[in-house]
């Protein structure tokens, strides 16, 4: 037993690599913020809206190792084996015969107290991460993490309703209102010259320049996919073949949960001599398997428009169109936007009579680095708008979701949101203030008023007269402040202290929480609990 416990304490959580010894840069927002000013000052044309980034591309802009390196005192301790492994190096690293391999324990050991509800919360995560890279051409990563957690009341309610922790995995219910869950993530990739990059993985993706993505976010549980990047001149064309889970379609002891499929195409184009403008065109189709139909082979074509194909085969599938735009005003300021069209009939939109299928969403945001000339002082503010019924469909095998979670925004649909960040980094210390406000309509009783994307949209309450915030009008206010101390950038190991206040209010309830938290964690993924 002692040996097993010792092994488990060594095997700590999983995510992507952070340094160029590996290939893929982490999706974690804090790590991306550290290189944000470099990305925005770039004029070579890196496609910033398609994440995760690749280290060979980032290293063409700057020495990323130096950018992320710690500020350490000239001490003998940091030259010892313990000092190097704790602060500067992978736990185990091999560099021989053109192959670089690393093994790291990563973890999340967090503890907090909800002062409003006198509720103790915690997260206990441990696992292992193995990463390899051969000449920046062939690369792989693999890992596993096991978790036990007890969450604040509003998160606990969602987990018990959907049986899944947001962005992480299906749960087992334990005593003392806690949960057990695990996740395996990994991938194998090959970079064929400078034009093609193939990745077969079970993981997450993100398309956009904002905190949220209304096109494809990392909000959900990991999923199997094949991703192909084709890059030439000012273009990057990306194709994703994805297998998703419909956990509401029933569970079969022989085959597990019902599968659903998606093909996504995204073309990103840089415009101008300094590539200050980037325009992306996004399309996706979601479909469910059927015994008489099988896998829809038409959607395997990587260079075809999906919507005409969907119409031509008379399919009942869910097709979505979107766009991502980024405009660099100068080396320190950027404006970005997204548009998602789930359904669009111009005549109905112009009529303004609230047709239920006017399903659109948009995003507008602004980023500023080195604010007021203060180095490492950064600002981001973002507005998101999603109309009722957006992302929903007749079946949960065709709506825009995976494993009981939206593939885009965690609030689903029928809401507006404002979320802003101001952060400052001084040497190894990072401080950030986050302010969020959202207004939404919630479905009441059995009526489908367009907030819950998992309801059949054919059950809409009325065909016309639909308006924003219909149903139970609710507001969400949250403020979070945290301070992190970076211990080791190889796995983004941080010591964190923070406080978060949340209020969800409508005429029926006034749910409040005030969480004070402390943690030791490797911050390698994004977990969205701001809903």
N, C-alpha and C positions, 0 to 999 in steps of 0.2 A: 504493500500500500504506500509506504513512504517513497519507494522508487517511482511509483506511478504519479504521486503528487509532485515529486521533483521534476519529472518529465513534463507534466502539465504546466508547471510554473515556467518551464523553459519555452514551451510552445505557446506563443502569445500572438494573437490576431493577425489579420492579413490585409494587405492592399498592394498598391503598385510601388515601384521603386522611385527614389527621389534623386539619385545621382547618376552621372553619365556612365558609371560602371555598368549600369543597366540601360534599358532602352526607353521605357515609357515613364513620363512624368506623372506624378499623382494628380488625381482629380480634386484633392482637398483645396478648399478655397483659400485658407491661410497661406499655404505654400504658393499658390498661384498669385496671391497678392504680393508676395515678396519679389516676384519677377515681373509684376504688372507694369512698372515704369519702363523696363527694358522692352517689353512687348509693344508698348504704345509708342516708344521712340523709334521703333524699327521702321525702316523704309524699304526693306528687301522683299516684303510681301508674305510674311508668315500668316497663315490662315488661322487667326486667333479664335474663331467661333467654333472650331471643330476640336473637341477634347476627347481623350487625353492627348497632350502634346508628345512628340518624340524628342529625345535628348539630342540626336544628331542635328535636328533642325534648330533647337534652342541654342546649342553651342556655336552655331553659325552667327548668332546675334551677340553673344557675350560668353565669358567663361562662367558657366552656371555654378560650377563647384565653388569658385571664389565668391560669387554672389550670395550663395547660401551658407558659406562657411561661418563658423562661430567666431566671436570675439573672445579670445582666451588670454589669460595672463601668462606671462613667461614663467611657467612653473614646472618643476621636475615631475610633478604628479601627472601632468598631461602627456608625458613621454613614457610613462610606465604602461604595462599591458592593461591594467585596470583603467587608467586614465584615458587611454586611447579608445578602448572599447566603449567606455561610458560616454565619451564626449565627441569622438571624431570618426570612428570606424564602424564597419559592420562587425557583428559578433564573430562571424566566420567568413573569410573571403579567400578565394583562390583565383590567381591570375596566371595561367599557364597554357601554352599551346594555342594562343589566340582565343582562349575561352575565359571569360570572367564569370565567376559564380559566387553568390553570397547567400548566407543563411542568417536570418535575424529573428529574435524573439520580439514581438510587438504586442501591445496591451492597451487596455483601458480599465483602470482601477479608479473609479470615481465614487464620491460620497456627497450627499446633499441633504438639506432639510427644507421642506416646504413650511415656512413660518405661518402662513395663513391657515393651513389645514393640519398642522402638527403631524406631518407625514415625513418619515425618513425614506430616502431614495438612494439607490446605489446601482452601479454597473460593474460587473466583474468579468472581464474579457481576457482570454489568453489563447494563443495560437502560435503559428509559425509561418514564416514567409521565405520561400526559396526563389531566387532570381538568377537568370543566366543570360549571357549575351556573347555572341561570337562575331567579332569584327563589325558590329553594328548592322549585321545582315540577318542572322538567325537569332531569335531571342525567345525567352519563355519566362513565365513566372507561375508559381503554384503555392497554395497555402490553404490553411484551415483555421477557423476560430470557433471557440465554444464560449457561450455567454450565460450568465445568470444576471437578472436585473429586476429592480423594483422601481417603478416610474411614478411621476406626479399623476394626480387623479385624472386629468383630461387625457393623458397618453394611455394610462391604464384602461380607460373606458374604450378607447379606439382599439387597443390590442385585444381586448376581450370580445369586441364586436366582430373584428375581422380576422382574429386568430393569427395575426402577423405583426411583428414589430416594424414600424415604418423604415423602409430601406434595408431591412436586414433579413428576417426569416420567419418561418412558421414557428409557433411557440408550443411548448408544453407548459401547462399550468402547474405551478408549485404552491406550496403552503406560503402563508404570510403575504399573499397578494403579489407574488413574484413570478418570473417567467424563466424558462430555459429555452435557448435557441442556438443554432449553429449555422455556419455557412462555409462552403468551399468555393474558392475562386481561383481561376488560373487561365492561362492562355499560351498559345504558340504562334509566333509571328515570323514573317520573312519579308525583308526589304529587298526588292529586286531593282537595284540601281536607284536612281533618284526619282524615278517616275511612278513606281508601284510599291505598295506596302499592303501585305495581307496579314490579317490577324484572325485566328480561330480561338474563341475564348468563351468563358462563362463569367460575365462581368457587367459593367455599366458603361454608358456613353453619355455625352452631353453635346448639344448643338446650341450655340448662342454665346453672346458676350456679356450676359447679365448674371445676376444672382439666381434668378429663376430662368427656366426655359419653357416657352409655350409650345415648342416644337418637339424636343426630345430631351428629357432631363435625367439626372441620376437619382430621382426621387424614389424609385422602386427597388425591389429585390433584384439581385443579379439574374441574368438570363443568358442562355447560349446564343451565340451569334457568329457569323462570318462577316468581317468588315474588310472592304477593299478600298484603298485610297489610290486614286490616279491623279498625279500632279504634273502639270506641264505649263510653262510660261506663267501666266497670271491666274490659272485655273486650278482648282482642286475639286475633283468629282469623287464623291463617296457613296458607296453602296453598302447597305446593311441587310443581311438575311437573318431574321430573328425568330426564335421559338419562345413563346411566352406561355404563362400558366393562367388558366381560368379556374380559380379556386372556388368560384360559386357555381361551377358546372357539375359539381358532384365528385366524389372520390371513389375510384375503383381499386380494389386491393391488388388487381393484376397489372393495371397500367398507371395508377396514380391519378393525379388531377388531369382534367381535360386540357389539351394543348390548343394553342391558337398561334397563328403565324402572321408575320409582318415583313414586308419589303419596303425599305426606305431608300430614296435617292436624294442626294443633296449636292448641288453645284454651287461652289463659292468662287466669286470672281473679284480680283483686286483691280481697281480702276485708278488711272493717273500715274504719272512718272514716279511719285513717291508713295504710291499705293495707299493714299489717305482714305479712299473710299472702298468699302468691301460690300458686295451685294450677294446674298445667297438665295437660291431657289430650292425649296424643300417640297417633297411629296412622299406620301406614305399610304400604304393600303394594308388593312387588317382583314383577315379572313379566318374562318373556322373550318376544320377538316370535316369531311363527310365521306361515308362509306362509298357512295356512288361517284364521288368527285376526286378524292385524294388530294395530293398537293397540286396547287394551281401552277402548272409549268410556265404559263405566260408571264408570271411575275419573276421568273428567274432571269429574264433578259435584263442585263445591267444598264443598258443605254436606251431604254424605251420609256416613253411617258406612260405612267401607270393609269391615269384617269381614262384616257381613250380605250385602253385595253380592258379596263373594268367595265366600261359601257359596252364594248363590242362583244364580250362574251356573255352579256346579260347577267352579270353576277350581282348578288345581293351584298357585296362587300362594302367595307367602310373606307372611303378614300378621303385623304386630307391634303390640302395644299397650304404652303406657307412661304414666308420669306424672312430672312435675317439681314439687317443692314447695320454697318458700323462706319462712322465718319470721324476720322481723327482731325479735330480742329487744329491741333498743334501737338508737339511732343509730350504735352502734359495733360491734355483734355480730349475726351472722346464722348460722342453721343452714339447711342445704339438703339435699335428698335427691332421688333418682331411683329409679324402678322400671321395669324392662323385662320384659314377658311375651312371649316368643317362642312358647311353648306353655304351656298351663295347664289341667290337669285336677285339680280339687280332690281327688277321691277318690285319685288317684295320689300327690299331694303329701302328703295326710294318712296314706297307707299307709306312707310312709317306706321303701319298698323299692328306691329307686334306679332308678326307671323312666327310660330314656334320654331321653324327651321332656319331662322336667321342666326346661324351658329357661327359666330366669329369671336376672335380674341386678338388683342394687340398689347404690345409692351413698348415702353419708352423709358430710356435710362441715360444717366450721365455719370462719367467717372473723371476724377481729377487726381493726379499724383503730385507730390511735393507742393501741397496746397500753401498758398501765400508765400511761396519760396522756401518753406520749411521742408527739409529733406526727410523723406519717409512719412510725411503726414498726408494721408490719402482720404478721399471722399468718394462715396458712391451713393446715388439715389435712384430709385426705380419705381415705375408705376405699371401695374398690370391690370388688365380689363378683360373679363371673360363673360360672354353672354350666356343666358340659360340654355341648357341642353347641349352645349358644346362638348365634344369628345364622347357623347353617349351614342348608343345604337340600339337596334332591336334586341341584340343578344350580348351578353357579357363576353362571348367569344369573338365579338367584333368591335366592342367599344375600345377606346384608347387607354388600355390599362394593362397591368401585369400583377399577378399575385395580390389581388385586392387593393391595389394602389394605382392612382393615376400616373400615366407615363409623362405627364407634363407637370401641372401645378398641383401641390397637395390639397388645395382648397376645392378642387374639382371644377365647378362652373358656377355662374351667376354670382359674381363678386367683383369688387375692385380692391386693389391692394397698393399701399405705398410702403416701401421698405428702404431704409437708409442706413449707411454705415459711415462712421468716421474712425480711422485707426491711425496709430502712430507706432513706429518701431524704433527703438533705441538700443543698439547693439543686440543683445540676445533677448530683450524684453519687448513684448508686443501687447498693446492695449487697444481695445476696440469697444465702441458704443454702437449698439444697434437699436433702431426704433422702427416699429412696425405698426401700421394701422390697416385694417381691412373691414369692409362692409359687405355683407352677403345676405342672400335670401336662403332660408332653410325650408325644405319640404315639410309640410304639416300633415300628420296623419298618414293616410295611404295616397294622398294626392301627389302626383308627379308635376312639380312646378319648375323642374330644370336644374336643381342644385346637385342631385346625386347622379353621377355619370353611370352608375351601375343599374339604374332603372331603365326599362324598355321605353324608348322615346315614343313609341306608338301609344303609350298610356298617358300622354300629356293631358293636362287638366283642361286646356282650351287651345284651339287652333290659332286664334288671333287674340290680341290684347295682352300679350306677354310683355312684361317690363322687367327691368333690372330690380333685384332685391325683392321680387314677388315671393309670397309665402311669409315665413317668420323672419322679419328683418332683424339682423344681428350684427354686432360690431365686435371686432377683436383688436385689442390694444396690448402691445408687449414692448418692453424695454429690457435690454440686456447689456450688462457691462462686465467685461472680463479682462484679466491680465494673465498672460502666458510668459513663461520663461523657457526658452528653447535649450534643451539639454544636449540633444544629438540630432543634427540635421539629416543624417543618413536614413532615419526612420521617422523624422519629424517628431521626436520624443519631447513632449512638453510637460511642464508642471503648470497647472491651471487653477486659478481662483476667480470666482465670479458670482454675480447675483442677477437673477432674471425675474421680472414682474410680468404677470399676464392677467388680463381681464377679458372674459367672453361674456357679452351681455345682450339680452333681449327682454321682451316683456315677461317671459316665463322664468328666467334665471339670471343670476349674476355670479358667474363662476370666477373666482379669483385665486391666484397663487403667487407666492413670493419665495423663490427658491434660491438658497445660498449653497454653492457647490464648490468642491475641491476635487482635483483629480491628477493622476499621473497617467498620461496616455500618449500613444503614437497616433497623431492626427493625420490619418492617411485617406480617409473617406469623408464624405459629407452626409450627415444625418439630419433630416429636416423634421424638427419637432415644433415648428412655428406655424401651427394650423389651429 
